[in-house]
Amino acid sequence: MSSKEMEMIWYSNKNNSQHLFTGINYNVYGPPPEFCWDLLCNDEPLVDDPESHSFNLDRRLSQLVKYVKEQAEAYRTNNIALTMGADFQYSVF
């Protein structure tokens, strides 16, 4: 991550005639820390009603933006994938 080599061209044969653009996800493919909204997670929900005593949208969005900026530092490109799930994430009951 520190050398911004999370994306790469993978050459699949000895003479480099076949290649594939690939990369490594920043957080495997799980959600950002504290942003899991599965029924089995206990992360704080987003509350966007300013009349609610639980209103937290400004603070939570600041947390998410900070995480996205940290993630972007690991890549050379201007495009990143913000993953939001993992194996068996988002249960169906």
Order of alpha helices (4+ residues) and beta strands (2+ residues): beta-beta-alpha
